[in-house]
Amino acid sequence: MRHDSEHDRVTLEVADKRDLPAFKQELQEAFSVALMDEIGSAPEQAIPSDDDIEESFTAPGAATYHVLLDGTRVGGVVLTIDPVSQHNSLDLFYISIRQHGRGIGQRAWRAIEARYPDTRVWQTFTPYFEKRNIHFYVNKCGFRIVEYYNAHNPLPHRPPLEGMPGDGDFFRFEKIMRQER
């Protein structure tokens, strides 16, 4: 199904600091659906945590955007952009659960790539149990799984996440946009 007409146009809009509480709530709602699908109930604590989201919003190089469908907010993304190395990171990404299955995520990813054409490598992480994300990043966006984090190879600089399915294991993905010179 193609969505290239003026109707159903996906764009990015810089998020204002005043928008961040609603952005955070919508992000946590989208993430909790995956957990409910996996464990059959809502998580006891918000995932990602408020602290993790705040850390992403305020990290050096952070760029936070709303994902818009025909000018209406339907998702959001937090990136970390390194203008020197051009090794950039997709830190948080969500599409409203009411908008799933419409190709919006893939079109949003293309808008992100278009906004940062000098990127050499994109990196992102997703939990081991999150099959929908794995499918999206590998099959729709062209990422490759490059590392598997588990009890024998823990996530660097992070304690294991408590109460996550799959023992809190994660994959790290990369998408090479252009080769190093």
Salt bridges, closest charged atoms under 4 A:
ASP4 OD2 - ARG2 NH2 1.79
ASP8 OD2 - HIS3 ND1 3.59
ASP8 OD1 - HIS7 NE2 3.95
ASP8 OD1 - ARG102 NH2 3.60
GLU13 OE1 - ARG73 NH2 3.25
ASP16 OD1 - ARG18 NE 3.03
ASP19 OD2 - HIS66 NE2 2.98
ASP19 OD2 - ARG73 NH2 3.49
GLU29 OE2 - ARG98 NH1 3.17
ASP52 OD1 - ARG158 NH2 3.41
GLU54 OE2 - LYS24 NZ 2.75
ASP70 OD2 - HIS7 ND1 3.55
GLU113 OE2 - LYS175 NZ 2.57
GLU130 OE2 - ARG132 NH2 3.73
GLU147 OE1 - ARG172 NE 3.23
GLU174 OE2 - ARG172 NH1 2.82
GLU180 OE2 - HIS87 NE2 2.82
GLU180 OE1 - ARG120 NE 3.82
